């Protein structure tokens, strides 16, 4: 499976339609991971006493975003795809 095809399937609903909420959650996780990872590297070199706090912050942000998405997925209405007509 190609990487971009994988991303397209991950960011779409159960019936294959694109989901802006999943795309936004993916972008938030990617951006926070990048920024906080850079900060984590800087903390290792300049403030080693903050390494555990930075790891906890990174974990809590990612789990928070994914938890909100999971809660939203549970509360949304199920999308029913009509059966295909026989030709």
N, C-alpha and C positions, 0 to 999 in steps of 0.2 A: 504494500500500500504506500502510495506516495505521501510525503509529509503534508502537503497542502490539502490533499484529499482528506487526510485524517483530521486536520484542523477544521475543514468544512463540515465534516460529519459530527465532530465534537460540538461545534457551535450551532447546531441545528436541532430542531425539536424532534420528537419521536417519529413524526410523519415526514421528516425531511425538509420542512420549511425552515428558512433561516431564522435564528432567534437573536434579536438585538440584546436581550438581557444576558444571554450566555456569552455573546461577543464582548460585552462590556465587562463582565466578570473575568473573562480570560485576559482582557487588556489590563485590568486593574492588577490581577495576580502577576502578570508578566512585568509590568512597570514597577510595582512595589518590590518584586523579587530582584530586579536589576538594581534599583536605587539602594535598597537595603543591603544587598550583597556588596555593593561598592562601599557603603558605609561600614559594613562588617569588616572588610579588608582594612579600611582606614583605622577602625577601632583596634584591630589586632596590633597594628604598628604603633599607634599613638596612645591608646588607652586600653591596655589589655584587661583591666578590671571590668570593662563594659561588655566583654564578649558574651557572657551568659545573658545579659539583659537584651543585647541586640538579637541573639538567636531567638529568645522568647518573643520579642516584638515581631520579627519576621514570621514566626509560626502563628502568632495570634492574628495577624493581618490576613494571612492566607486562609486560615481556618474560618475567620470571620466572614470573609467574602464568600467562600464556598458554603458555609453554613446558611447564610442569607439566601443564596441561590437554591440550596436544598429545601429550605422552608418555603420559598416562593414556588418551587416546582410541586411541592406537596399540596399547596393551596390552590393552584391554578386548575381550571377545568380541563378534563381530558379531551384531546382532539380526536374526533372520530373521522376516519377516512371512509368515504362511501365505497362500497364494493364496485369493482369494475363491471360494466355491462358486457354480456357475451355478445359477440358479433356474429 
